[in-house]
Amino acid sequence: MESTSRDDIRKLLKAFGVKADELIVTHLARTTSAGPLRLAVILEDRTDYGAKPPAERLRLEIEGEIRRP
């Protein structure tokens, strides 16, 4: 894989991480609950491949919980 592709991947993931962190912290401050915040992070390919889509679409889903302070 070319380094430009790796750089693009890292840039996308860094931007997501920074924005997600800010939103989650803000959400935790605005909401109250006795239990943890349950979240899912989903990565999916949204490319228009036209008539030749890949045999398997890219999709990753990770679920987790964030404990409240």
C-alpha positions in Angstrom: 0.0 0.0 0.0 1.3 3.4 -0.9 2.2 5.8 1.9 -0.3 8.4 0.5 -3.1 5.8 1.1 -1.8 5.2 4.7 -1.6 9.0 5.2 -5.2 9.4 4.1 -6.4 6.5 6.4 -4.6 8.1 9.4 -6.0 11.5 8.6 -9.5 10.2 8.4 -9.2 8.2 11.6 -7.6 11.0 13.5 -10.4 13.4 12.4 -13.0 10.9 13.5 -11.3 10.3 16.8 -11.1 14.0 17.7 -14.7 14.8 16.7 -16.1 11.7 18.4 -14.2 12.4 21.6 -15.6 16.0 21.7 -19.2 14.8 21.0 -19.1 12.0 23.6 -17.7 14.2 26.3 -20.4 16.8 25.5 -23.1 14.2 25.5 -22.0 12.7 28.8 -22.2 16.2 30.3 -25.7 16.8 29.0 -27.2 13.5 30.0 -27.8 11.6 33.2 -28.2 7.9 33.7 -27.3 5.4 36.3 -25.5 3.2 33.9 -22.8 3.5 31.3 -23.2 5.0 27.9 -23.5 2.3 25.3 -22.1 3.1 21.9 -21.4 1.5 18.5 -18.7 2.6 16.1 -19.4 1.6 12.5 -17.1 1.7 9.5 -18.6 1.0 6.1 -17.6 1.5 2.5 -19.8 4.0 0.8 -18.1 4.0 -2.6 -20.2 3.8 -5.7 -18.6 0.9 -7.6 -21.2 1.0 -10.4 -21.8 -2.3 -12.0 -18.7 -3.9 -10.5 -19.1 -3.9 -6.7 -16.6 -6.0 -4.7 -17.6 -9.5 -3.7 -17.5 -8.4 0.0 -18.3 -4.9 1.2 -16.1 -3.3 3.8 -18.0 -3.1 7.2 -16.7 -3.1 10.7 -18.9 -2.6 13.8 -17.5 -2.3 17.4 -19.7 -1.9 20.4 -18.6 -0.7 23.8 -19.6 1.1 27.0 -18.3 4.3 28.5 -18.5 4.5 32.3 -19.9 7.8 33.6 -17.8 9.8 36.1 
